[in-house]
Amino acid sequence: MAEQVNPTEVMVDIETLDTEQSALVLSIGLLAFDRDGREVGSTTLYPSFDEQARGGSTISLGTVKFWAKTGGAAADAAMVDEMFRQPVRSVRDGLFQFYNRHQGDVWANGDLFDLGIITNLMGFLARDPLVSAVPWKYNSPRDLRTLMRECSRLGWIAPEARVDHVAHDALSDCRYQVDCLMSCRRFMQGKVGFRFDE
């Protein structure tokens, strides 16, 4: 019996102040999409800087320099003032609500970075013995970076970013990553006759 395919999936992207699992998280972008790549829901969550810092989240000089160079709309989107940020427990609640509404596979551009840092943040700062750190099951995460690399080896070329794409804005990056995922799927279907909807 074939495994039933969920009609929606979720793309995740985060912006941080470090590249370690303990990184301070600036923003979490979540985008739900259907099997045709159409957006069916989205949100951006902003965990409290102060709470993360008190909990031991880390900041690296190299990442701070990166953001200083990047500037512009991406930095404005990521560096939301503390007064507009939420306690980590509230961010975790928002993550659960969003995922439980949409469910399905959880994609990220490197599951150990985005999903690993989220799991670390939710597990250590929003600890609750009755609730798991993240809402998805152990077998739901999918790694977009690996898929793109393998498709590239077969001749796939990444699509152009949308005109309104803002690199390093978590939600905007989610949209581009969904475009890349759908492009990879079309490429694989044409290349080897693989079907993703069975």
N, C-alpha and C positions, 0 to 999 in steps of 0.2 A: 504494500500500500504506500503510495507516494505521500511525502510530507506535505501538509497543507501550507500554502504560501500566504502569509499575512498580506492584506491589500495595501498596507502602508509600511514605511520604513522611516527611520529617523537619522538625520545627519547631525553630527556634533562637531563644534569647533570651539576652542578656547584661546584666549589671549592671556599671557602670564608675564611675570617679572623674573622668571628663572626657567631653566629647562629640566630641572630635577623633578622627581616625583613629589617633592615637598614644596613645589613652587607656589608663590602667592598668585592667586587667580584674579585677573582683571575683569574678565567677562566670559560667560558661557553662552554660545549661540546654539539654539536647537531649532531644527527645521524638519517637519514631517512632510513626506512626499508619497505620492502613489506610485504604482508600478510603471506609469508612463513618465514619471519625473515631475508631475505637477505638484506644486506646493499646496498642502492642505492645512498647514498650521505652522506658526513660528513664534519664537520668543527669545529674548536675551535676558539672562540673569546676571546680577552684579553682587557678588558676595562682599561682605564688609571687609575693608582693608584692616581696620583696627582689630577685629576679631581674629583674622587670619594671622596678623603679626603677633598677637598675644599667644596664639596657639602654636607658633613656631614655623609658620610658612616662610619660605626663603626667597631672597632677592639676589640676583647676580648682577655684578657691575656690567658685564657684557650685554645682558638683556636691557638694562637701564640705558646704556649707550645706544642700543638698537632703537629703542623707543624715542630717544632724543633726536636721532637722525631721521626717523620715520615721520614724526610730526603729523600735521594736517588732520584730515577727517578721521583717519584710523586711530590716531592718538586721542582725539577728542571723544570718539566713541568708546574707547577702552578706559580712559582716565576719568570716569564719572566720579563726581564728588562724593565723599563719604556719606553726606546727608541723604543721597539718593540710593544708597546701597542697602542691602538687606542682611540680617543675621544669617549665618551659614545654615542654621536649621530651617529658616524660611526658604532659602535657596534650594535646599534639599527637598522641601515640600513641593516647591514649584517644579523641580525636576521630576519628581514622582507623578505629580498631576499631569504634566505634559506627556510623559512617556505612557502612562496608563491610559490616557485618552487616545493615543495613536499606536503604540506598541510596535512590534516587528523587529527586524534586524536593526542594529545600531552601528552606523558607519562613522568612522573618523579617519583623518589623514594620518594614520599611525595610531593604532589603538593603545599602545603603551604610553604614548604621550598624553593625548587628550583624555581618553577614558581612564588611564592610570592615575593621572593627576586628579581628576574628578573623584575617583574612588578613594584616593588618599585623603582628599579634603573632606569629603562627606563622612568617611569612616572615622577620622580622628577628631574632627572639630564638631561634627554633628552627631556624636556617638549616642546611640539609643539601642539598648539591648534587644528591643522588640522589633526593630526595623533594620533591614539590610542597608548598607551604605548607598547602593544604587538600585534602581527599579528593574533593570533588565537582568535576564538569566545569564548564566555563565557562558552559554553557547550562542548568545545573540550578537556580540561584537564582531564587526567586520572591518578589515584594514584596507582602506582605499589606496594608500600609497603602494602596497604590494601589488594590488590589482593593476594599477596604472603602470608600474614598472614592468610587469610581465606582458601587458598589452604593448608597451613601447618596444619591447624586444621583438615583437611580431610585426611591428610597423605602424602601430597606432600613434597618432599625433594629437596632443591635447587640444581641446577647442579654445578659441579665443575667449577671453573673459568678456562678460557683458559690459556695455558702455557705462552702466551705473555701478560697476563693481568697485568696492573699496577694499584693497588688499589689507589684511590684518584687522579688519572689522569682523568679529566672530560670525555674525549672521550673514554678512555679505560673502564671507569665505564659504559658509555652508552652501549658499546658492551656487557658487562656482563649483564646489566639490560635487554637488548633485549633478550639475551639467557634465562634469568629467565622468562620473559613474555611469550616467546614461549613455554617454559617448562610448565608453568602454564596452558596455553591454551590446550596443549596436554593432561595434567592431567585432566582438567575439561571435555574435550571431552570424555575421557575414563571413567570418574567417573559418569557423569550424562547425557552423550549424548548431551551436549550443543554444539552448532555450532556457531563459530565466523564469518563465512563467508557468512551468509545469509543476 
